[in-house]
Amino acid sequence: MSKWELEAQRKRKQILGAIPSSWILENAKQQMISAGFTNARDYIDTIMPPNEVAITNSTASELAKKISSGDIRAYEVCYSFCHRAAIAHQILNCCTEIFFERALQRAKELDKYFEETGKTAGPLHGIPVSLKDQFNLPGIDTTIGYVSYVGHKPPYESLLAKILEQKGAIFYVKTTVPMAMLADETESNLHGYTYNAINHKFTSGGSSGGEGALIAAGGSPIGLGTDIGGSIRTPASFHGLHALRPSHGRVTYLDVANSYLGQEVIPSVIGPLATSLGDVEMLMKVIVDSHAWELDPKVVPLEWRDVSAIKHQKLRFGVMWSDGFITPHPPITRALKETVEALKKAGHEVIEWKFPHQKEVLELAKKVFGADHGKEVFEVCKISGEPPAECIKQFVDFSVQEDGANVNVIDVTEWWKIGQEKSNLREKFFEHWGRTSEKTSDSRPIDALLCPVWPTSSFEEGESKYGADNYTVQFNVLDLASVILPVTTVSQTKDLPYHDFRPLTDRDEEIQSYYEPTRFDRMPVCIQVACRRLEEEKAIAVAAVVENSLKA
């Protein structure tokens, strides 16, 4: 066994060793399968104490109310989520760091504060919040999927983590990512593979796959991920969660670890994942109300806006049935149809959306993400001697060289050209958005855009070739605020393969060939609700209108 393999093995043992022995299950995943379960949340509900099940099946907003009213203690909430996260990790492999003792001590301190003052420490008092591994906490490893970074314990804390702690949040775990956050499934040489909490045969998505899996399993009420091409939205969609990809500059990224630091043509952003839209809004409001722009010059000084009136107005929607290159699987199309029908029935207007420059948007994303041909990945891997993880090989041109030296990276003038192309595309996009006023009945442009998140509802382990980020990466290039909204689940009786399918491209034919109703049966189906740049409040409010229309 090589040195890097021994280091990875040691790290995995260290994580399991942080779990109390009374919470250790022998062959936890196999126990679940033998009990007849594919859904981790359903299984964990059967093996945890009823009082803890009740707590961990509550939303963050519900828990905040109970804690602030004195009906429940922060320690009890923290203990329950620590216990559940421990079990979820043993089944799904979703945590990179576990520090329960530290979290429980923090819960005790918060309870003491409440007893002495009769007040909470903030709106997140006693709420456990899980963090994607990119967030830095003093004395805790930040590895972002590399064996090379084991032992990298930053002495500082990410600004956003500081803010949330000041508001009463409790951190207790950090969650898995693929190597360098470059894949649509979560796998690394360091931590192995992270599985889907709804169906263990499927991927958790990437790159915030650990967050998606942990929250969907009930091991966290709310968490933070990052998104540069769909890394919040894909795991949320694959698990039937609510989530938000905010525009760049709305949430501080200060002192958060990342690959390709300084790449700002398509910048990574931070956003929440949760089991309810209300929780997404609650956490975003807390973040914006903190005025992080006073410490981080990259944050836009924009207060949280009350847009509640939108929920009582007639709205105009554009719907993207297909991007013209990849056809969504039948259940995705059905979810969009049901959404459109519900909105029309509620009195809203829906028009068809087709952006004529969609191909250029997708091509620009490829140029940006492949700009260094994997040079950084090779250089970091050389530190430990590990090879590039299997899941990222298809996304980076590793054939350029074997050792990472003399890479044919693009030059600075080409980089400037790409930046200008992005600006031009954004101008064309918003001009096109404005021209939708020519198609609506009241001559006003659309309020929001509806579209798929992913062409499939997920994919099985190692089969990311049957997916595409066409529908997510467009909003990273264009920098739109996008909410993920669960709509339905796959039905093997309703969602039959298209009988008259005509592929748009060879890739389209390949992805459509992967659809088999029984394979995807009962997997969640989500859609995106996107508004223009820096319209996070509006995107959440419009998503609430869509959700209520569907319920009605």
Protein Blocks (a to p, Z undefined) as FASTA:
>chain_A
ZZklmmmmmmmmmmmmmpcfklpcghkllmmmmnopablklmmmmmgcfklmmmmmpcfk
lmmmmmmnopacfklmmmmmmmmmmmmmmmnopafbdcfklmmmmmmmmmmmmmmnopaf
bjkgoiacdddfklccehiacfehpaklgoiacfbdcfklmmmmmnopacfbdcdddehi
lafbdcdfklopaddfkbmkbcebjfklmmmmmmmnopafbdcdddfklpmmmmmmmnop
acddddehjaccehiacehihiakbccddddddfbfklmmmmmmmmmmnommlmmmkbcc
dddddfklmmmcccdddddfbgolaccdfklmmmmmmmmmmmmmnopacdddddfklmmm
mmmmmmmmmmnnommmmmmmmmnopacdfklmmmpcfklpmnopaiacddfklmmmmmmm
mmmmmmmmmmmmmmmmmmmmnopacfbdcddfbfbfbdcehilmmgcfklmmmmmmnopa
cddddfbdcdfklmgcdfkbccfbfklmmmmmmpcfklmgoiacdddddddehilmmmmm
mmmmmmmmmmZZ
